[in-house]
Amino acid sequence: MPPLKPTNLSLIAAIDLGSNSFHMVVAKPVQGEIRILERLGEKVQLAAGIDDQRQLSEESMQRGLDCLKRFAQLINGLPLGAVRIVGTNALREARNRGEFIRRAEALLGHPVEVISGREEARLIYLGVSHTLADTPGKRLVTDIGGGSTEFIIGQRFEPLIRESLQMGCVSFTQRYFRDGKITPARYAQAYTAARLEIMGIENALHRLGWDEAIGSSGTIRAIGAAIKAAGLGSGEVNAEGLAWLKRKVFKLGDIEKIDFDGLKPDRRAIFPAGLAILEAIFDSLELQRMDHCEGALREGVLYDLMGRHGHEDVRERTLSSLMDRYHVDLGQAARVEQKALSAFDQVADAWGLEDGVWRDLLGWAAKVHEVGLDIAHYHYHKHGAYLIEHSDLAGFSREDQHMLALLVRGHRRNIPRERFAEFGEDGNKLIRLCVLLRFAILFHHIRGTQEMPQVQLQAGKDTLDVAFPAGWLENNPLTQADFALEAEWLTRVGFTLTVR
C-alpha cells in the first residue's frame, strides 16, 4: 500500500534501501528545515546478491533484514506517514523484490516504496539543494550508487534534467573485479562500459550546462578523502588526483592491498569500480573538479515528506503538468474529482477506506482519467493507463503509478479484476475506488451542461446503493440508461449497483 499522510510530524524518519548500503536518518522538523537527530548506515550490498535470473539470494535478503531489525528500534512508535522508506536500483532490478518488501514491512511497520531512477534523482537533488547554499547558478549533481548512477542539473531547488544510468560500484565490482584482482585491462573494461552508458545523456547535459559540479555519494567522498590524504586536494575530487589514484591502484593490483587514509575497510572492495566510473564521468563531461556534499537521497526524502504535509506536494504539480501536456478538459476533471471525493466521504467508513491515502488516490485518478483521449478516443482508458504507468511522474513510487494507472484503466467498460488481485488485500479497496470513480464519471456524463441533484450513497461489502431525488431519473432517461448499463458491467466483478 502507498505511504500514508503524516498525522504527527514532531519526528520524521527516512530509510534508504540502497544497492550498496542501507541508511536511516531521524530528524525533527523546525520551521521548514530539518534537524538531524540520528544517522545510521550499514553496508548490506543487496546488489551483490542478485543472480543472473535477477533473483535476490536469501543470504542478501537476510543481511538487509538484519540491518532493518536494528533500524526498527529507532522508529518504533512513530505514526504511519512519519516514516518514508524507499528502495532503489537493486529492488528495481530484483524480480522477487515482493518477498523482501513483505518481510521488511513486517519488521518496520511502515510501507516500503520502490522508486524509479528519475524519482531517485529528483530526491537526491532535493537533499543536495537543501544542504548547500542557495546560489543562483546551475549545479550538476552526481551520485554513484551501488547499482545505478544519477545525474541531475538543477537551479536552486528545481531540477531541470534528471537521469539515471545502469552502472554502480557494486554491480561493476561483480562484473569486472569479482576476484579482487585489479589489472589495467579490467579497469579499462569498467571505464569503457561507464563511458558507453554516459554517451546517451552527455550531449543533453552539455547543452544545458552548469556552473559547479557536486558529488553526493559515499564513493565520491571516499575518493576525495584519498586524494586529500595524498596531498593533491582538500577533499574535492580533481583530475590530477584521479590520475594519481588510478596509477596507485594499478600498482597495488589487489583489492586487499588498498588502504588509503580515510577509506573505510568495507569500501575497499568497491573502490576500483567507483574510481573507474568517476573517471569516466570526469572525461565524458570534461570536468576538472567535483566537490562533495553530505546531503543526498535520504535528506531529500525527508524534505519531500515535509512538503507533502505542508501542502507543497510535488505530486499535485506533476499531475497538473501531465494534464496540461495531454490537453485534459480541466472543467470536467474538476467536476468528476469533486463528485468522486464527495461520494468517497459518504462510504469511506463502510468500505474501510479511512486512511487518507485512498482519498488522495481517487482524487488523482479523477484528475487524469481522460489523459488518453489525446492519443485516440478508441480505448482511451487503456492509452491513459499506459501513459501513467510508464511515464516518469515526480513524487510517485512505482506502486503509486501502478495503482493510479489501474484506476484509469478500469474507469470505463470492463474492470480487469485479475489486475486488481495482484495487489492482494489492497486490490479490493482499489476496486471500490474504481466503482466510485466510475460513478462520478457517469454522474457528469453530460459534462456540466445540466444542473445535477444531490444523491445519497449507502455501501455494503460488495454493494453500492445510489438514491436520486424522487422522479429525477425518470425525467433524465440518458442518466438512467447509463447507470443501468453500469450495473451490468459491475456484476462481472461480483459487485451490485442499485440506483433508484
C-alpha positions, 0 to 999 in steps of 0.5 A: 500500500502507498505511504500514508499522510503524516498525522504527527510530524514532531519526528520524521524518519527516512530509510534508504534501501540502497544497492550498496548500503542501507541508511536511516536518518531521524530528524525533527522538523523546525520551521521548514528545515530539518534537524538531524537527530540520528544517522545510521548506515550499514553496508548490506550490498543487496546488489551483490546478491542478485543472480543472473535470473535477477533473483535476490539470494536469501543470504542478501535478503537476510543481511538487509533484514538484519540491518532493518531489525536494528533500524526498527528500534529507532522508529518504533512508535512513530505514526504511519506517514512519519516514516518514508522508506524507499528502495532503489536500483537493486529492488528495481532490478530484483524480480522477487523484490515482493518477498523482501518488501513483505518481510521488511514491512513486517519488521518496520511497520511502515510501507516500503516504496520502490522508486524509479531512477528519475524519482531517485534523482529528483530526491537526491537533488532535493537533499543536495539543494537543501544542504548547500547554499542557495546560489543562483547558478546551475549545479550538476549533481552526481551520485554513484550508487551501488547499482545505478548512477544519477545525474541531475542539473538543477537551479536552486531547488528545481531540477531541470534534467534528471537521469539515471544510468545502469552502472554502480560500484557494486554491480561493476565490482561483480562484473569486472573485479569479482576476484579482487584482482585489479589489472589495467585491462579490467579497469579499462573494461569498467571505464569503457562500459561507464563511458558507453552508458554516459554517451546517451545523456552527455550531449543533453547535459552539455547543452544545458550546462552548469556552473559547479559540479557536486558529488553526493555519494559515499564513493565520491567522498571516499575518493576525495578523502584519498586524494586529500590524504595524498596531498593533491586536494582538500577533499574535492575530487580533481583530475590530477588526483584521479590520475594519481589514484588510478596509477596507485591502484594499478600498482597495488593490483589487489583489492586487499592491498588498498588502504588509503587514509580515510577509506573505510575497510568495507569500501575497499572492495568497491573502490576500483569500480567507483574510481573507474566510473568517476573517471569516466564521468570526469572525461565524458563531461570534461570536468576538472573538479567535483566537490562533495556534499553530505546531503543526498537521497535520504535528506531529500526524502525527508524534505519531500515528506515535509512538503507533502504535509505542508501542502507543497506536494510535488505530486499535485504539480506533476499531475497538473503538468501531465494534464496540461501536456495531454490537453485534459478538459480541466472543467470536467476533471474538476467536476468528476474529482469533486463528485468522486471525493464527495461520494468517497466521504459518504462510504469511506467508513463502510468500505474501510477506506479511512486512511487518507491515502485512498482519498488522495488516490481517487482524487488523482485518478479523477484528475487524469482519467481522460489523459488518453483521449489525446492519443485516440478516443478508441480505448482511451482508458487503456492509452491513459493507463499506459501513459501513467504507468510508464511515464516518469511522474515526480513524487510517485513510487512505482506502486503509486503509478501502478495503482493510479494507472489501474484506476484509469484503466478500469474507469470505463467498460470492463474492470480487469479484476485479475489486475486488481488481485495482484495487489492482494488485500489492497486490490479490493479497496482499489476496486471500490475506488474504481466503482466510485470513480466510475460513478462520478464519471457517469454522474457528469456524463453530460459534462456540466451542461445540466444542473445535477441533484444531490444523491445519497450513497449507502455501501455494503461489502460488495454493494453500492446503493445510489438514491436520486431525488424522487422522479429525477431519473425518470425525467433524465432517461440518458442518466438512467440508461447509463447507470443501468448499463453500469450495473451490468458491467459491475456484476462481472466483478461480483459487485451490485449497483442499485440506483433508484 
